[in-house]
């Protein structure tokens, strides 16, 4: 028996979309305006989503419960698993005393907090996004910046804004690989099209990042660094995406960007430091360690192991090998192939698969755990101390893991009930203005699901079908879903909670609602700018479309 989704349960798309938006409005309202703790806001949003799914959309209760359970499980694994082990590596570095050495070395490149933000939030974050995704770059970048003396809210905001331009090519191109499978469009055309949209924003984001950090005057003082970091990444992003494919865009771009910025610092340093942010006073040093003795290279061991393991685990040959060893596919009871997605989301009605892939060995979280253990041993920590650090890390993030599970339960309930599709369809009724709203649909999808990949699964074919009906390029509209989606990454509930976890544990650490308010308008304005660019490409600069 299957249950068919109904995208207009109240007779019209407008009224149905208003009701469908209530779970999201509940979640964001409680977080941003009523300062409710994230786990309670997520629970409230989940309850509202469940009631609407059952009462308004007539979704059977077992399907609604199974959807929420599936989302909660996905929130804990792989997402929670990745976050837990990313924070574990940071804690190892701190507890061993090597983070103090690392802090000194990064300051040696430049003591200016603006340059450090470009290196970590933009450059290093792009590398982790390209290799892992799933919130790992936000967790790691945020933790690194906290350790280097950034204030918690500042670190959270910068990590989220910096993690935008790389997202469409994250996890070795997974969002675009998925989009190509969903839409049956050529992968290289999609990669090239996104590579002709996002480089504009790869140039803008470093300037935007520093402007959000210190204001206009402080940004102007370091404009050469912003231009070098963004320009080198944008050029590499364009070349690799157009002439190679989506797999290594972020990884190569990140190396080129960080290398170019470090090289610039050999010949140029900011002269106007009056607008530069001051470090925390006192500097973050949770265990009051003194800098560890030995080779300064030891300080980089956790991060070198992290980079190597994450990169290796992202290679298809290794991932496939590990999946053969242990990767049970568990069908979700009551839900697997029980929900029928109908046109215009799919050309032909087809049931939704609900398979929980417990790919423990090939998970990026496992790669991070192994990297952390190996780093701990090489740093001279005994097994008991490594285990104690892991236990303390788990205890620290326990509430956040619960929150992530509730957030994903909410997202999966809206996905399987069809409420998020209702909101997407409401935007497709815009006719000639659809190219402007096309990236906004992707933005909405990522804001709801926490993943550019999930947004492409949800709305990719809808973009293609609408484009064909309106006489627009399906490649342009499908690519715009992914390009617009990257701007929603900084406000999705998963990312907000991850940023809160990574920068938590200090007296002035922000809650999830504070972080959301700090980045929401940045996300919205950047998404609008993507919409303007797509309008130009659709009606004026048509030759840019492959």
C-alpha positions in Angstrom: 0.0 0.0 0.0 1.2 3.5 -0.9 0.1 6.9 0.1 0.2 9.7 -2.6 1.4 13.1 -1.7 -1.1 15.9 -2.3 0.6 19.3 -2.8 -2.6 21.4 -2.6 -4.6 19.8 0.2 -6.6 23.0 0.8 -7.5 23.4 -2.8 -5.1 26.2 -3.9 -1.3 26.4 -3.8 -1.3 29.8 -2.0 -3.3 28.8 1.1 -1.6 25.3 1.1 1.8 26.9 1.1 0.9 29.2 4.0 -0.1 26.3 6.1 2.9 24.2 4.9 5.2 27.0 6.1 3.9 26.9 9.7 6.5 24.3 11.0 9.4 26.4 9.7 7.9 29.7 11.0 7.4 28.0 14.4 11.0 26.8 14.5 12.6 30.1 13.3 10.3 32.3 15.3 11.0 30.4 18.6 14.7 30.6 17.9 15.1 34.1 16.6 12.4 36.1 18.6 11.5 34.1 21.7 15.0 32.9 22.5 13.8 29.4 23.1 16.5 26.8 23.4 17.2 25.0 20.1 16.1 21.6 21.3 12.7 22.8 22.5 12.2 25.0 19.4 13.0 21.9 17.2 10.6 19.8 19.2 7.8 22.4 18.8 8.5 22.6 15.0 8.4 18.8 14.8 5.0 18.6 16.6 3.5 21.3 14.3 4.9 19.5 11.2 3.4 16.2 12.4 0.0 17.7 13.1 -0.1 19.4 9.7 1.1 16.2 7.9 -1.6 14.1 9.5 -4.5 16.5 9.8 -4.1 18.7 6.7 -2.1 16.5 4.3 -3.9 13.3 5.4 -0.6 11.4 5.9 -1.1 8.1 7.8 0.1 8.3 11.4 2.6 5.4 11.0 4.2 7.1 8.0 4.5 10.4 9.9 6.1 8.7 12.9 8.4 6.7 10.6 9.5 9.9 8.8 10.4 11.6 12.0 12.3 8.5 13.2 14.2 8.2 10.0 15.2 11.9 10.2 16.3 11.5 13.8 18.5 8.5 12.9 20.0 10.4 10.0 20.7 13.3 12.4 22.7 11.1 14.7 24.4 9.2 11.9 26.2 10.3 9.9 25.8 14.0 10.8 26.1 13.8 14.6 28.9 11.2 14.2 30.9 13.7 12.1 30.4 16.6 14.5 31.3 14.5 17.5 34.6 13.4 16.1 35.5 16.8 14.6 35.2 18.4 18.0 37.2 15.4 19.4 40.1 16.3 17.2 40.0 19.9 18.3 39.9 18.8 22.0 42.9 16.5 21.5 44.9 19.4 20.1 43.9 21.6 23.0 44.5 19.1 25.7 47.9 18.1 24.3 49.1 21.7 24.4 49.8 21.7 20.7 47.0 24.1 19.9 48.9 26.9 21.6 51.8 26.2 19.2 49.4 26.2 16.3 48.0 29.5 17.4 51.4 31.0 17.5 52.2 29.7 14.0 49.0 30.9 12.4 49.6 34.3 14.0 53.0 34.1 12.3 51.4 34.3 8.9 49.5 37.3 10.1 48.5 38.5 13.5 45.6 40.3 11.9 42.3 38.6 12.8 40.9 39.5 9.3 43.6 37.5 7.5 43.1 34.6 9.9 39.4 34.6 9.1 40.2 34.4 5.4 42.6 31.6 5.9 40.4 29.5 8.2 36.7 30.3 7.6 37.1 30.7 3.8 40.1 28.7 2.7 40.4 25.8 5.2 36.6 25.6 5.5 36.4 25.2 1.7 38.9 22.3 1.8 36.9 20.5 4.5 33.7 21.1 2.6 35.1 19.7 -0.5 36.3 16.6 1.3 33.6 16.0 3.8 30.6 18.4 3.9 27.8 17.6 6.4 28.6 20.4 8.7 32.2 19.4 9.3 33.7 22.6 7.9 31.6 24.7 10.2 32.5 22.6 13.3 36.2 22.6 12.5 36.5 26.2 11.4 34.5 27.4 14.3 36.6 25.5 16.8 39.8 26.6 15.3 38.9 30.3 15.4 37.7 30.0 19.0 41.1 28.6 19.9 42.9 31.4 18.0 41.1 34.0 20.1 38.0 34.8 18.2 34.9 35.6 20.2 32.3 32.8 20.0 29.6 34.7 18.1 32.2 36.1 15.7 33.6 32.6 15.1 30.2 31.1 14.5 29.1 33.9 12.1 32.3 33.8 10.1 32.3 30.0 9.8 28.8 30.1 8.5 29.3 32.9 6.0 32.6 31.4 4.8 31.0 28.1 4.1 28.9 29.2 1.2 30.6 29.4 -2.2 32.1 25.8 -1.9 28.9 24.0 -0.9 27.7 23.1 -4.4 30.9 21.1 -5.0 31.1 19.7 -1.4 31.9 16.1 -0.5 33.7 15.6 -3.8 30.9 17.0 -5.9 28.0 14.9 -4.3 25.3 17.6 -4.7 25.9 17.8 -8.5 26.4 14.1 -8.9 23.0 13.7 -7.3 21.4 16.4 -9.3 22.6 14.8 -12.6 21.0 11.5 -11.6 17.7 13.1 -10.5 17.3 15.2 -13.6 19.0 13.0 -16.3 20.9 16.1 -17.3 24.6 16.0 -18.3 26.8 16.1 -15.3 29.6 18.2 -17.0 27.0 20.7 -18.2 25.6 21.1 -14.7 29.1 21.4 -13.3 30.1 24.0 -15.9 26.9 26.0 -15.4 27.3 26.2 -11.6 31.0 27.1 -12.3 29.7 30.0 -14.3 27.6 31.3 -11.4 29.4 30.7 -8.1 32.8 32.2 -9.1 31.1 35.6 -9.0 30.2 34.9 -5.4 33.5 33.3 -4.6 35.0 36.7 -5.2 32.3 38.5 -3.2 32.2 36.3 -0.2 35.7 37.1 1.2 34.9 40.8 1.1 31.5 40.1 2.6 33.1 38.0 5.3 35.4 40.7 6.4 32.7 43.4 6.1 30.5 41.2 8.4 33.4 40.9 10.8 34.7 44.5 11.1 32.6 46.7 8.9 33.3 48.6 5.7 36.4 50.5 6.8 38.1 47.4 8.2 37.4 45.5 5.0 38.8 48.2 2.8 42.1 48.1 4.7 42.6 44.4 3.7 41.0 44.5 0.2 44.1 43.0 -1.5 43.9 39.9 0.8 40.2 39.6 0.1 40.8 39.9 -3.7 43.6 37.3 -3.7 41.7 34.8 -1.5 38.5 35.1 -3.5 39.9 35.7 -6.9 42.3 32.7 -6.8 39.5 30.5 -5.5 37.0 31.8 -8.1 39.4 31.3 -11.0 40.3 27.7 -9.9 36.6 27.0 -9.3 35.7 28.1 -12.9 38.6 26.2 -14.5 38.2 22.9 -12.7 34.4 22.8 -12.9 34.4 23.6 -16.6 37.3 21.5 -17.8 37.5 18.7 -15.3 34.3 18.2 -13.4 32.7 18.7 -10.0 34.9 16.2 -8.0 37.9 18.3 -6.9 36.7 21.8 -7.4 36.8 22.8 -3.7 39.9 20.9 -2.7 42.0 22.4 -5.5 40.4 25.8 -5.1 41.1 25.8 -1.3 44.8 24.9 -1.7 45.2 27.6 -4.4 43.4 30.2 -2.3 45.3 29.5 1.0 48.6 29.3 -0.8 48.0 32.5 -2.7 47.1 34.3 0.6 50.1 33.0 2.4 52.3 34.1 -0.5 50.8 37.5 -0.4 51.6 37.9 3.3 55.3 37.4 2.4 55.2 40.7 0.5 52.3 42.6 2.0 50.7 43.1 5.5 47.8 45.3 6.5 49.0 48.7 7.5 45.8 50.0 9.0 45.0 47.8 12.0 42.9 50.3 13.8 39.7 48.6 12.6 41.0 45.1 13.1 39.1 43.1 15.8 41.0 42.5 19.0 41.5 39.0 20.3 39.6 37.6 23.2 41.0 38.7 26.6 42.2 36.4 27.9 43.0 34.2 24.9 41.1 30.9 24.8 43.1 28.2 26.5 40.6 25.9 28.2 43.1 23.7 30.0 45.6 26.6 30.7 48.3 24.6 28.9 51.8 25.9 28.3 52.9 25.5 24.7 54.2 22.0 24.2 57.8 21.4 23.6 59.2 19.7 20.5 59.0 20.4 16.7 56.4 23.0 15.7 55.3 20.5 13.0 53.7 18.4 15.8 51.0 21.1 16.2 49.8 20.4 12.7 49.6 16.6 13.1 45.9 16.5 14.1 44.9 18.6 11.1 47.2 16.8 8.7 45.8 13.5 9.7 42.3 15.0 9.5 42.9 16.3 5.9 44.5 13.0 4.7 41.9 10.7 6.2 39.0 12.8 5.1 40.4 13.0 1.6 41.0 9.3 1.4 37.6 8.5 2.8 36.1 10.7 0.1 37.6 8.7 -2.8 35.0 6.5 -4.4 37.4 3.5 -4.6 38.1 3.5 -0.9 34.5 4.3 0.0 33.2 1.4 -2.2 35.7 -1.0 -0.6 34.7 0.0 2.9 31.1 -0.3 2.1 31.6 -3.8 0.9 33.1 -4.7 4.3 30.3 -3.2 6.3 27.4 -1.1 5.1 24.1 -2.6 5.9 21.1 -1.0 4.1 18.2 -1.0 6.5 14.8 -0.3 5.0 12.7 2.0 7.3 9.6 0.1 8.5 6.2 1.5 7.2 8.0 4.2 5.2 10.1 2.4 2.5 8.4 2.8 -0.9 5.2 3.8 0.9 5.1 7.5 -0.1 4.2 8.2 -3.7 5.7 11.4 -5.2 3.6 12.7 -8.1 4.0 15.2 -10.9 5.3 17.8 -11.4 8.0 16.8 -8.9 8.6 13.6 -10.9 7.7 12.9 -14.6 5.9 9.7 -13.5 4.6 8.8 -10.0 7.2 6.8 -8.2 7.5 5.6 -4.5 10.1 7.2 -2.3 12.8 4.9 -1.0 13.5 5.1 2.7 16.8 3.2 3.3 19.0 4.0 6.2 22.6 3.3 5.1 24.6 2.5 8.1 27.9 2.8 6.3 30.0 3.0 9.5 33.4 2.2 8.1 33.1 4.6 5.1 31.6 7.4 7.1 33.6 10.7 7.3 33.0 10.6 11.0 34.9 7.4 11.3 37.7 8.9 9.2 37.8 11.8 11.7 37.8 9.4 14.7 40.7 7.4 13.3 42.6 10.6 12.5 42.1 11.8 16.1 43.2 8.5 17.7 46.4 8.4 15.5 47.1 12.1 16.2 46.6 11.5 20.0 49.1 8.6 19.9 51.6 10.6 17.9 51.2 13.5 20.3 52.2 11.3 23.2 48.8 10.9 24.9 48.2 7.5 26.5 45.1 5.5 25.6 43.3 6.3 28.9 43.7 10.0 28.4 42.5 9.8 24.8 39.4 7.9 26.0 38.8 10.4 28.7 39.0 13.3 26.2 36.5 11.4 24.0 34.1 10.9 26.9 34.3 14.6 27.9 33.6 15.5 24.2 30.6 13.3 24.0 29.2 14.7 27.3 29.7 18.2 26.0 27.8 17.7 22.8 25.0 15.4 24.2 22.3 18.0 24.1 23.4 19.2 20.7 23.2 15.7 19.3 19.6 15.5 20.5 18.9 18.9 18.9 20.3 17.8 15.6 18.2 14.6 15.7 15.1 16.7 16.3 16.0 19.1 13.5 16.4 16.3 11.0 13.2 14.7 12.2 11.4 17.9 11.4 13.1 18.1 8.0 12.2 14.5 7.0 8.6 14.9 8.2 8.2 17.9 5.9 9.9 16.1 3.0 7.8 12.9 3.2 4.5 14.7 3.9 5.1 17.0 0.9 4.8 20.3 2.7 8.2 21.5 1.5 7.3 20.6 -2.1 4.1 22.7 -1.6 6.3 25.7 -0.7 8.6 25.1 -3.7 5.6 24.8 -6.1 4.3 28.1 -4.8 7.4 29.8 -6.1 7.1 28.1 -9.6 3.9 30.0 -10.2 5.9 33.2 -10.9 6.0 32.9 -14.7 8.5 35.2 -16.3 10.1 35.9 -13.0 10.8 32.2 -12.4 14.6 32.5 -13.1 14.8 34.9 -10.1 12.9 32.6 -7.8 14.6 29.4 -9.1 17.7 29.9 -6.8 15.3 30.9 -4.0 13.7 27.4 -4.3 17.2 25.9 -3.8 17.8 28.3 -0.9 14.5 27.2 0.7 15.4 23.6 0.1 18.8 23.8 1.9 17.3 25.9 4.7 14.8 23.2 5.3 16.9 20.1 4.8 20.4 21.3 5.7 21.9 19.9 2.6 22.5 21.1 -1.0 22.3 17.4 -2.0 18.9 17.0 -0.4 17.6 20.2 -1.9 18.7 18.9 -5.4 16.9 15.7 -4.7 13.8 17.5 -3.6 13.5 20.2 -6.2 16.0 19.3 -9.0 13.4 17.7 -11.3 10.8 20.3 -10.4 13.3 22.9 -11.7 13.7 21.0 -14.9 10.0 20.4 -15.6 9.2 24.1 -14.9 12.0 25.3 -17.2 10.7 23.1 -20.0 7.2 24.5 -19.5 8.4 28.1 -19.6 10.8 27.6 -22.5 13.9 28.1 -20.3 17.1 26.1 -20.2 16.7 23.1 -17.9 20.5 23.1 -17.3 20.4 26.7 -16.1 17.4 26.2 -13.8 18.6 23.0 -12.3 22.1 24.4 -11.7 20.5 27.5 -10.2 18.8 25.3 -7.6 22.2 24.2 -6.4 23.8 27.7 -6.7 21.0 29.3 -4.8 21.0 26.5 -2.2 24.5 27.3 -1.1 23.3 30.6 0.4 20.8 28.7 2.5 23.5 26.7 4.1 24.3 29.3 6.7 20.8 29.4 8.1 19.7 25.8 8.0 18.9 24.4 11.5 21.6 21.8 11.3 24.4 24.3 10.5 23.2 26.7 13.2 23.3 24.0 15.8 26.7 22.8 14.6 28.1 26.3 14.9 26.6 26.6 18.4 28.3 23.4 19.4 31.6 24.3 17.9 31.7 27.7 19.6 30.0 26.7 22.9 31.4 26.1 26.4 32.5 29.7 27.1 30.7 32.4 29.2 30.0 34.5 26.1 29.0 31.6 23.8 25.9 32.4 21.7 22.8 30.2 21.6 21.3 29.0 18.3 18.8 31.9 18.1 21.5 34.5 18.4 23.6 32.9 15.7 20.5 32.7 13.4 19.8 36.4 13.8 23.4 37.2 13.1 23.5 35.5 9.7 19.9 35.4 8.4 20.0 38.7 6.4 23.4 37.8 5.0 21.9 34.6 3.7 18.8 36.2 2.2 20.6 39.1 0.5 23.2 36.7 -1.1 20.4 34.5 -2.3 18.6 37.5 -3.9 21.9 38.4 -5.7 22.0 34.8 -7.1 18.5 35.3 -8.3 19.5 38.6 -10.1 22.4 36.8 -11.8 20.3 33.9 -13.0 17.7 36.4 -14.4 20.5 38.0 -16.4 21.8 34.7 -17.6 18.3 33.5 -18.6 17.3 36.6 -20.6 20.4 38.7 -21.4 23.6 36.6 -21.2 22.1 33.4 -22.8 25.5 32.4 -24.3 26.8 31.5 -20.9 24.6 28.5 -20.7 26.3 25.3 -21.9 
